[in-house]
Every structure is written in C-alpha cells, then in structure tokens.
Amino acid sequence: MIARGRSAALPAARAQPSNSWIDSYTGHRVIKLTDEDNSKSLYFNNNAFSPDGTEMIYTAIQDIRTGAESVYVLDLTDYKTRQLVAGPVNSLVVGHKSPTVYFTRPGDTGLYVAGMKTGKIAKIAELPARATLSTLNADETLAAGTYTEADPPAHPVDPSLKVSSIRATQMDARLADHVPMVIFTLNLQTAEITKVIHSTDWLSHVQFSPKDPTLLMYCHEGLWWKVDRIWTIRTDGTHRTR
C-alpha cells in the first residue's frame, strides 16, 4: 500500500477518495492510494511522475514466492489505478519529456519502454551484462547507469550478528573487493553505449541533473569514513569533482 499525508483540503474538482482519514497525532489527512498488496513507490532518486504531473507509476509484487514485481499507473486526478507492465521488472524510471516508462527485466539485457497513456511496450536497446539503469537526463536523450565487469565475490554471512552489523560487514567487503565497474550512458536515439568513467571503487546512485542534460551525480558506496561520498562528472568524462 502507498499512502500520502496532506494537511490541506483536497481541491474541489478532485474526487474525494473514501479510503482516507485524519491522523490523530499530526492532524494531516492520510490518503490510501493503492489497493494492491505489497505495493511501493520507486526508489527515491528515480522519477516516477509523468511530465504533466497527472500520473505516477509504482510497483506491486505479483508473486510473493519470487518477489516478481509488475508496474502500475496511478491517475492523480481521480486515484484510479491500472496495470501497465506485467512482471517481472526492475530499474524503472519515467521520462522528463514524454510519458514513457523505461524499464529492464531480471536476467534480460534489453531496455524496454512502455507508454503511460498508450500501454504500448517496445524494446529499444541492449544494455551491457550486469547493468543497472537508474536515470534519464533533462532532455530525455540519454540514460545512465552502472555495470560491473565481473560478478562481485560472494561472502559468507555470520547469522549471529545484528542486521546492522551484517550490512556494515557486507559493505566493507564489497568495497575491498575492488570489482571493476563502469558508469555509462546510453543514447536513446542510437542505442550507443558510452563509458563515462571506469573504476575499481564501488559506484552507485547515478543521477542526472534535472536541468543540465550533460551533468551526472554519483556516489562512492562503502562505510562513510572510508569513502568520499558524493561526486559529479560530465557525460564526456570531464570535470570529475567531489
């Protein structure tokens, strides 16, 4: 279930959903937006909204045994929902210029698009093996993400540790593995793949500027005292700064 909180009244022109209530602690109105079990919004840095702001995508688990997720569209004018892409899917992001959902599927190197208005689905490119696509630039000409050039080694987990300690141990081991990886861009018109930076550090959270179509931000993952966290770089690999 996805819910949102609001302190202001809903506009009169918008339908008042019946599954809403006033939170007794904050006084905010809480609106239940979805009815599907195990539904959730996209990761915080992945755009989920159509360019006109009238629709939002989200996912819901269709098979609890496998965790396979399908893509749904929420109409923010009347709160109606509909399935857009049957699962399994991952790496979702919506275009800034067109009402288009870009997505990948587990075990598949294809990049796919789905029209939020039309529902039409098409494959538009092939991504490198082990690639994760996470962002589109401001003019929707490039996508960007990361891929590793080899599978990271598996490390045994000590079940006696607390969850937080397990996570810290895994992060430290992943950073120490120095797995070669690449930040890349994909030209959405030509499907050309361009390497932006090659590194043996652990790179993640690639995100385009919402205004500048050639500016990328990314992070170095790892225990905070071992990394310089936030960096920026141009899509041609220049002006790498922290």
KOLVEXNU-594816 format. One line per 10 residues: for each residue x, y, z of C-alpha. Coordinates in Angstrom, 2 decimals. Layout:
REM KOLVEXNU-594816
X Y Z  ... $
END
This chain:
REM KOLVEXNU-594816
0.00 0.00 0.00  1.19 3.50 -0.87  -0.20 6.35 1.21  0.39 10.07 1.37  -0.17 12.68 4.04  -1.67 16.13 3.49  -2.65 18.94 5.83  -4.62 20.91 3.23  -8.05 20.04 1.89  -8.30 18.33 -1.47 $
-9.24 20.55 -4.44  -12.99 20.52 -5.05  -12.51 19.31 -8.63  -10.69 16.20 -7.50  -12.58 13.14 -6.36  -12.51 12.59 -2.60  -11.34 9.02 -2.00  -13.32 7.06 0.55  -10.23 5.39 2.00  -8.79 8.49 3.67 $
-8.62 9.61 7.27  -7.25 12.33 9.54  -4.20 11.30 11.52  -4.99 11.94 15.18  -1.38 12.81 16.04  -0.49 15.26 13.25  -3.90 16.41 12.06  -2.87 15.60 8.47  -5.15 13.86 6.03  -3.81 10.45 5.03 $
-4.97 9.04 1.71  -4.58 5.40 0.79  -3.68 5.48 -2.90  -3.38 1.82 -3.86  -5.22 -1.39 -3.06  -2.65 -3.91 -4.29  -0.84 -5.87 -1.60  2.92 -5.26 -1.38  2.79 -2.10 -3.49  5.52 0.51 -3.18 $
6.84 3.70 -4.71  10.05 3.88 -6.72  13.45 4.38 -5.14  13.87 7.99 -4.03  16.09 9.18 -6.89  14.09 7.52 -9.70  11.48 9.77 -11.30  8.00 8.22 -11.01  5.82 11.05 -12.38  4.58 11.83 -15.88 $
5.80 15.18 -17.31  2.38 16.79 -16.74  2.24 15.55 -13.14  -1.09 13.77 -13.56  0.15 10.19 -13.25  2.59 8.24 -11.11  4.00 4.74 -11.53  4.58 2.27 -8.73  5.16 -1.45 -8.38  3.37 -4.32 -6.68 $
4.60 -7.84 -6.05  2.64 -10.33 -8.15  4.35 -13.49 -6.92  5.35 -13.47 -3.27  7.45 -16.62 -3.80  9.75 -14.95 -6.34  9.26 -11.28 -5.46  8.36 -10.55 -9.10  7.00 -7.02 -9.44  4.61 -5.55 -12.00 $
4.24 -1.87 -12.90  1.06 0.11 -12.22  -0.07 3.63 -13.05  -1.90 5.81 -10.54  -4.03 8.61 -12.01  -3.58 11.51 -9.58  -6.75 13.26 -10.78  -9.18 10.52 -9.79  -6.96 8.00 -7.91  -7.78 5.16 -10.30 $
-5.05 2.60 -10.93  -4.24 0.23 -13.77  -1.53 -2.29 -14.56  0.93 -1.07 -17.19  3.59 -3.81 -17.40  3.28 -7.39 -16.16  6.27 -8.53 -14.14  8.96 -9.26 -13.51  10.52 -5.83 -13.99  13.23 -3.70 -12.37 $
15.22 -0.49 -12.95  12.21 1.76 -13.50  12.29 5.45 -14.40  9.87 7.84 -16.17  10.90 10.30 -18.85  11.00 14.04 -18.16  9.76 14.98 -21.63  7.45 12.13 -22.61  5.04 9.97 -20.57  7.26 6.95 -21.08 $
8.40 4.33 -18.59  11.88 2.92 -19.19  12.49 -0.46 -17.57  14.54 -3.64 -17.58  13.74 -7.22 -16.70  15.75 -9.57 -14.45  18.09 -11.80 -16.45  17.48 -9.77 -19.62  19.91 -7.20 -21.07  17.17 -5.42 -23.03 $
15.97 -1.90 -22.28  12.22 -1.55 -22.74  9.77 1.34 -22.89  6.07 1.49 -22.08  3.79 4.39 -22.95  1.91 5.54 -19.85  -1.01 6.72 -22.00  -0.96 4.05 -24.71  0.27 0.99 -22.84  2.42 0.09 -25.86 $
5.62 -1.78 -24.93  8.77 -1.98 -27.09  12.40 -3.00 -26.74  14.72 -0.14 -27.73  18.28 -1.17 -26.81  20.65 -3.76 -25.40  22.49 -2.94 -22.18  25.82 -4.35 -21.02  25.73 -7.50 -18.90  25.10 -6.82 -15.18 $
23.94 -3.27 -15.98  21.61 -1.23 -13.82  19.96 1.79 -15.42  18.82 4.45 -12.97  18.38 7.88 -14.55  17.36 9.88 -17.64  18.71 13.30 -18.49  16.70 16.51 -18.63  16.01 16.43 -22.38  15.45 12.65 -22.46 $
18.25 11.97 -24.92  20.46 9.90 -22.60  20.02 7.25 -19.94  22.75 6.38 -17.46  23.66 3.66 -15.03  26.42 1.31 -13.91  27.65 -2.16 -14.64  30.31 -4.41 -13.14  32.77 -6.14 -15.45  32.58 -9.30 -13.31 $
30.27 -10.67 -10.66  31.28 -9.47 -7.16  32.53 -12.33 -4.96  30.08 -13.87 -2.52  30.91 -13.54 1.17  29.53 -15.74 3.96  27.19 -14.09 6.43  27.57 -14.59 10.18  23.97 -15.17 11.39  24.95 -14.34 14.96 $
25.49 -10.68 14.07  22.84 -7.98 14.28  21.29 -6.90 10.98  23.12 -3.57 11.09  26.45 -5.32 11.66  25.81 -7.75 8.80  25.09 -4.83 6.49  28.25 -2.99 7.56  30.35 -6.13 7.10  28.93 -6.74 3.63 $
29.50 -3.14 2.57  33.09 -3.22 3.78  33.78 -6.48 1.96  32.21 -5.22 -1.27  34.36 -2.08 -1.24  37.50 -4.11 -0.51  36.84 -6.44 -3.46  37.68 -3.61 -5.92  35.39 -5.05 -8.59  35.97 -3.23 -11.90 $
32.89 -1.26 -12.84  31.73 1.45 -15.23  29.36 4.40 -15.22  27.88 4.52 -18.71  25.42 6.48 -20.81  23.04 5.14 -23.42  21.96 7.31 -26.34  18.19 6.80 -26.51  18.07 7.57 -30.24  21.02 5.46 -31.46 $
21.38 2.92 -28.59  25.11 3.78 -28.43  26.80 2.91 -25.13  29.48 5.32 -23.89  31.76 4.74 -20.89  31.86 7.82 -18.66  34.25 6.53 -16.01  35.95 3.23 -15.21  36.75 2.47 -11.56  37.55 -0.27 -9.08 $
35.70 1.70 -6.40  32.06 0.87 -5.67  29.95 3.40 -7.61  26.19 3.82 -7.30  23.17 6.17 -7.23  23.87 7.66 -10.65  21.56 10.62 -11.22  21.28 13.28 -13.93  20.80 16.94 -13.13  17.12 17.93 -13.57 $
18.25 20.95 -15.63  21.64 20.21 -17.20  21.49 17.23 -19.63  25.26 16.62 -19.51  25.78 16.67 -15.73  25.78 13.48 -13.65  25.96 12.96 -9.90  27.00 9.66 -8.37  28.22 8.24 -5.08  31.00 6.08 -3.73 $
29.46 3.31 -1.66  31.09 1.98 1.49  31.45 2.75 5.16  31.26 6.54 5.40  34.73 7.05 6.90  36.33 5.11 4.03  34.84 6.99 1.06  34.32 10.48 -0.34  30.60 10.05 -0.86  29.17 12.46 -3.47 $
30.75 13.26 -6.85  29.77 14.94 -10.10  31.03 14.36 -13.62  30.20 15.40 -17.19  28.87 12.79 -19.59  32.10 13.09 -21.61  34.10 12.09 -18.52  35.46 15.56 -17.76  35.13 17.82 -14.71  35.07 15.00 -12.15 $
34.64 16.74 -8.80  33.73 15.89 -5.23 $
END
